[in-house]
Amino acid sequence: MRLTTLAGEMFDTYVVGDEQATKGILIIHDWWGVLAYNREWADEFAKLGYRAMVIDLYEGYHPEDIKAAGDYVRHLDQAAADRKLATALQALQTEQRKVAVLGWSFGGLQAQHAALQFPELVQALVFFYCRVLLDKHSVTPLTASTLAFFSETESTWPDKQAGLEDVMLEAEKVLECYSYDAEHGFADPESLRYDADATENAWRVTVNFLNKYLA
């Protein structure tokens, strides 16, 4: 499905699931662009009764290497990305539907942007191994129940997780955190860092979390 922002920017999405579903999820890719596993997660959510959408914030681009991926992210027009996120969330909205945003790495960062900027459109937030935007200064507008996954091999762990837990506790926000002895990127089957056990566990945790907070 091709969508258009109010500013006239067009972007692609992959949409599956019952149009009458009472639960929806917006899935955001990592810094490699939309990959097969992003669509596979959407398909699995659709089987569980969700209306699921994968948004392409890269306009079909797939970086060739880490340097290209990093350069693309650094030069991304965040204002345009925010408009696309808002448009996608609005497309998922119905009167009876609660919506979650989920993302990995770059996508996790974008999921936080969406939950902070459009709190009325996001009831649950799930992010994997990414920079944490939620701090004491930014967290106030957040209304979404939040689930965060961390890689224990990252140099910023466990401090990053502990910091988020402190911020959310002080702000009286709903948070669940899980960490795995797996590398950043562990959920991508095409990556050498893929960890099937961690991914399977994270999937189960995510489904249980969303069943609880999108009910």
N, C-alpha and C positions, 0 to 999 in steps of 0.2 A: 504494500500500500504506500502510495506516495502522498506526503502531506506538505502543506505550505504554511509557513508562519505568517503573521500579520504584516511582516516586513517584506513578504514575497519570496523568502528563501524556501526552496524545495528540498526535500530530503526523503530518503527511502526508509521504510520500516518493513519488518516481517511480522505478520499478525496471524495468530492461530487461536482456536478456541471458540466456545459458544458465545455468540453475541449477547445472550441473555445471562451470562455468568455474573454472579454476585461478587466475585473476587477477580481482580485484575492485577497484572504485574508488568512493569516497564523494565526491560533488561538492557543494560548498557555494557558494551564491549570494552575490552582492555585496549592497550595502546597499539595493538597489532591490527585494529579495525575489526569489523564483524567477521567472526570465524564460525566454523561448523558447530562448535560446542555451545555457542550462544543460542543458535537456533534449536539445538537439541534440548537445551534446558527449557526453552519456550514450549517445545513440543511436549515435554514431560509435564509441564504445568498445565497445558491444555488437557492432557489426559486426566488430570486431577480436577478438572472443571473450571479452570481459569480462562479468562481472556488474556492472552499473553502477547506482548509486543516487544520486538527487538528493534532498537533505534540505531541508525547508522549516522554517527556524528562526523564521520570521515569522508562522506560523499564517495564511498566505494574504494577509497585509498587503502592500500596494504603496504606498510613500510617493509623495505627489504632487510633491514638490520636494526640493531639497537640504536645506532646513531641517528638513522633516519626517523625512527619512532620518537626518539627524544626531541629531535628538532621539530617534528610535526606538532607534538604536544605543546612545546614552548611557544609556538607561533599560532596556536589555536585561538580563534576569536571567541572568547568565552561568552560575550554578550550574545553572539549569534547562537552558540550552543545552548544558552539558557532559553532563548526564544524557541528553539527546536524542542527542548525538553518540555517547556510549557505547552506547546502545541500537541506533542505526543500524549502528555498527561490528560489534556482536555479531550483528546480523541478517545481515550480510554474511559472517561467518566460517563457514568449513567447515574440516575437517581438512586438506584439500589446497590451500586457497586462500590466496594472499598478497594483501594489501589496501593500496591507496594512498588518501590523502586529497588532494583538490585544491580550491582555492578562489581566488576573485578578490576583492581588496580586503578588505571585511569578511569574506568567506569565507576568504581567505587567513589572516587572523588566527585565525579559528575552526579552520582546518586545523592551525595550529601548536598551538593549545590541545589538539586531539585527539591529535596526535603526542606531545606532552609528557606529557599526563595518562594516556594509554592506550598506552604504547609497545609493549606485548605484542600490541596489535591493529593496529598500523600499521607496515607495512614500507617505505613510501615516502611522501614528503611533497612536494607541489607547490604553490607559492603565487605569485600575481601581484600586483604593485604594492600592497603593504600594509605596515602597520606591522610591524616585525620584533620578535617576542618573544624570539627566540633570542639570549641574551647569556651571558656567562661564568657568571652565577649560575643561569640556568634550563636551560642546555643539557645538563647531565649525564645526565638520564634518556633523552634522545633516542637512539633506535636506528634510526630511519628514515633511509634515504638521501634527501637533500634537493635539490630543484630549485627555484631562485628566479628569477623574472622581474622586471625593473625597468623603470620609465619614466625615460628620460634627461631628460625635461622637468620632472620633479619637483624642487623646490628642495632636497630631501634627498639627491638623487643627485649625485655618486657616493659620497658619504660613507657612506650607508646600506648600499650594497653592499659597500664596502670593510670596514666594520665587521663585517658578517656573515661575510665571508671570513676575517677575522682570528680571530673567535670559533670558527668551525668548524675552522679549521686548528689552533689551539691545543688544541681539545678532541678532535682526531683523529676528526672526524665527516666522513662523505661529503657533499660539496656540489658542485653545478654551478650557476653563475650566468650569466644572459644579460640583456642590456639592449638596449632599442630606442629609437630616436629617434621615440617615439610617446607620446601622452598617457596619463595615468592613465585606465583604462577602455577601453583600445584594443581589447579582445577582445569588446566588446558591439556587435553589428551595429545595435542600435537607438539607439546613442549617436552624437552628432556627433563624438565623439573616436575612433570606430572606425577602425582601420587594418588593412585586409585583409592586407597583406603581412606585417606583424608578427604578426598572429594565425595566419596559415598557417604561418609559420616556427616560432612557439611550439608549435603543434600537433605538427608533425613532431618537434621537439626533445623534447616531452613523451612522445610515443609511443616514441621510441627510448630515452629514459631509463627508462621503466617496463618496456619489454621487457627491459632489462638487469637492473634491480634487483628485478623481480617474477618473474624466470625461476626 
